[in-house]
């Protein structure tokens, strides 16, 4: 298990604020994202990871699930940076049909992705990097983000390059 710092199961204030924002899917033109008001429990996360991989020896300690798309694909913080707080961990998406990928290098960049009108599913499954900016999420990102606003393509490309083996590493866990 990767150790992070502090209480790594406490829901982050930025995610709590995101959970209060209504996401409008707008018949496929909006963001297909349903934020949670708390992390899934360790038991729920373990059950999900075992079902997703078919590997019943795994536990979900490396993930903090905080949202989903309409089909049940999950957004999570991936605790892969030892000794770093949850907000510094990358955001990943694991789709209900097996799609998966890195969305952002940290929570701050993820807030900017949301502010630009994109969700985790749009970035990973559709490789979409342009959306309809959202004023409420922009204000939220301005309050919580610790990284500057950059183009979504730049943030995603940087994160995917840093964690280039994410998909292959998941494949190795599958049975």
C-alpha positions as CSV (number, residue, x, y, z in Angstrom):
1,X,0.0,0.0,0.0
2,X,1.2,3.5,-0.8
3,X,1.2,5.8,2.2
4,X,0.0,9.3,1.7
5,X,0.1,12.1,4.3
6,X,-2.5,13.1,6.8
7,X,-6.0,11.6,7.0
8,X,-6.2,10.2,3.5
9,X,-9.8,9.2,3.7
10,X,-11.1,12.6,4.6
11,X,-13.0,14.1,1.7
12,X,-11.2,17.2,0.4
13,X,-12.9,20.6,0.6
14,X,-12.5,21.2,-3.1
15,X,-14.3,17.9,-3.9
16,X,-17.0,18.8,-1.4
17,X,-17.5,22.1,-3.3
18,X,-17.6,20.3,-6.7
19,X,-20.3,18.0,-5.3
20,X,-22.6,21.0,-4.8
21,X,-22.4,22.0,-8.4
22,X,-25.0,20.7,-10.8
23,X,-23.6,19.2,-13.9
24,X,-25.8,19.5,-17.0
25,X,-25.3,16.7,-19.5
26,X,-27.6,18.5,-21.9
27,X,-28.3,15.5,-24.2
28,X,-24.7,14.7,-24.9
29,X,-23.4,18.3,-25.2
30,X,-22.5,18.8,-21.6
31,X,-20.4,17.0,-19.0
32,X,-21.4,13.4,-18.1
33,X,-20.2,13.6,-14.5
34,X,-21.9,12.9,-11.2
35,X,-19.7,14.1,-8.3
36,X,-20.0,12.3,-4.9
37,X,-20.4,14.1,-1.6
38,X,-17.9,11.7,0.0
39,X,-15.3,9.1,-1.0
40,X,-16.6,5.6,-1.6
41,X,-15.8,3.4,1.4
42,X,-12.7,1.2,1.4
43,X,-15.0,-1.8,1.1
44,X,-16.9,-0.4,-1.9
45,X,-13.7,0.6,-3.6
46,X,-12.2,-2.9,-3.1
47,X,-15.4,-4.5,-4.4
48,X,-15.4,-2.3,-7.5
49,X,-11.7,-2.9,-8.2
50,X,-12.1,-6.6,-7.9
51,X,-15.1,-6.6,-10.2
52,X,-13.3,-4.3,-12.7
53,X,-10.2,-6.4,-12.8
54,X,-11.6,-9.9,-12.1
55,X,-8.8,-10.2,-9.5
56,X,-10.2,-11.0,-6.1
57,X,-6.9,-10.7,-4.4
58,X,-6.7,-6.9,-4.8
59,X,-7.8,-4.2,-2.4
60,X,-8.8,-0.7,-3.3
61,X,-6.2,1.1,-1.1
62,X,-4.6,2.9,-4.0
63,X,-7.9,4.7,-5.0
64,X,-10.2,7.2,-3.5
65,X,-13.4,7.2,-5.7
66,X,-15.2,10.6,-5.8
67,X,-17.5,10.5,-8.8
68,X,-18.9,8.7,-11.8
69,X,-20.4,9.1,-15.2
70,X,-23.9,8.0,-16.2
71,X,-22.8,4.5,-17.1
72,X,-21.0,3.8,-13.9
73,X,-17.4,4.7,-14.9
74,X,-15.6,6.0,-11.9
75,X,-13.3,9.0,-11.2
76,X,-10.7,8.5,-8.5
77,X,-7.6,9.9,-7.0
78,X,-4.9,7.3,-7.6
79,X,-2.5,7.2,-4.6
80,X,0.7,6.6,-6.4
81,X,2.9,9.3,-5.1
82,X,4.3,8.1,-1.8
83,X,4.2,10.5,1.1
84,X,2.2,13.1,-0.8
85,X,-1.2,14.5,0.2
86,X,-4.3,13.3,-1.7
87,X,-4.6,16.7,-3.5
88,X,-1.2,15.9,-5.1
89,X,-2.3,12.5,-6.4
90,X,-3.3,12.1,-10.1
91,X,-7.0,11.8,-11.1
92,X,-7.9,8.7,-13.1
93,X,-11.0,7.4,-14.8
94,X,-12.0,3.8,-15.2
95,X,-14.9,3.4,-17.5
96,X,-17.7,0.9,-17.2
97,X,-16.6,-0.8,-20.5
98,X,-12.9,-1.0,-19.8
99,X,-11.7,2.4,-20.9
100,X,-9.2,3.9,-18.5
101,X,-6.8,6.7,-18.3
102,X,-5.1,9.6,-16.4
103,X,-7.3,12.7,-16.5
104,X,-5.0,15.2,-14.5
105,X,-1.8,15.2,-12.6
106,X,-3.4,16.4,-9.4
107,X,-6.7,17.7,-8.0
108,X,-5.8,21.3,-8.8
109,X,-5.4,20.5,-12.6
110,X,-8.6,18.4,-12.4
111,X,-10.5,21.5,-11.1
112,X,-9.3,23.4,-14.2
113,X,-10.5,20.6,-16.5
114,X,-13.9,20.8,-14.9
115,X,-13.9,24.6,-15.2
116,X,-13.3,24.3,-18.9
117,X,-16.4,22.2,-19.2
118,X,-15.0,18.7,-19.4
119,X,-15.4,15.7,-17.2
120,X,-13.2,12.6,-16.7
121,X,-15.1,10.5,-19.2
122,X,-14.9,13.1,-21.9
123,X,-11.1,13.4,-21.5
124,X,-10.4,9.6,-21.4
125,X,-13.0,8.0,-23.6
126,X,-13.4,10.7,-26.2
127,X,-10.1,12.5,-25.9
128,X,-12.0,15.7,-25.8
129,X,-10.1,18.8,-24.8
130,X,-12.5,21.6,-25.5
131,X,-15.7,22.1,-23.7
132,X,-18.1,24.8,-22.6
133,X,-16.4,26.7,-19.7
134,X,-18.5,26.8,-16.6
135,X,-18.5,30.0,-14.5
136,X,-19.3,28.3,-11.2
137,X,-16.6,25.8,-11.6
138,X,-14.1,28.4,-12.8
139,X,-14.8,30.4,-9.6
140,X,-14.4,27.2,-7.6
141,X,-11.1,26.4,-9.3
142,X,-9.9,29.9,-8.7
143,X,-10.5,29.4,-4.9
144,X,-9.0,26.0,-4.6
145,X,-6.4,25.4,-7.3
146,X,-2.8,25.6,-6.5
147,X,-1.7,25.4,-10.1
148,X,-2.2,28.0,-12.8
149,X,-4.9,27.6,-15.4
150,X,-3.5,26.0,-18.6
151,X,-5.0,24.5,-21.7
152,X,-6.7,21.2,-20.9
153,X,-4.7,19.4,-23.6
154,X,-1.5,20.5,-22.0
155,X,-2.5,19.4,-18.5
156,X,-3.8,16.0,-19.7
157,X,-0.8,15.3,-22.0
158,X,1.6,16.2,-19.1
159,X,-0.2,13.9,-16.7
160,X,-0.5,11.0,-19.2
161,X,3.2,11.3,-20.0
162,X,4.1,11.2,-16.3
163,X,1.9,8.1,-15.8
164,X,2.4,6.5,-19.2
165,X,2.1,2.9,-17.9
166,X,-1.2,3.4,-16.0
167,X,-3.2,1.3,-18.5
168,X,-0.6,-1.4,-18.8
169,X,-0.2,-1.6,-15.0
170,X,-3.9,-2.1,-14.7
171,X,-3.8,-4.8,-17.4
172,X,-1.3,-6.7,-15.3
173,X,-3.8,-6.7,-12.4
174,X,-6.6,-8.2,-14.5
175,X,-7.4,-11.9,-14.4
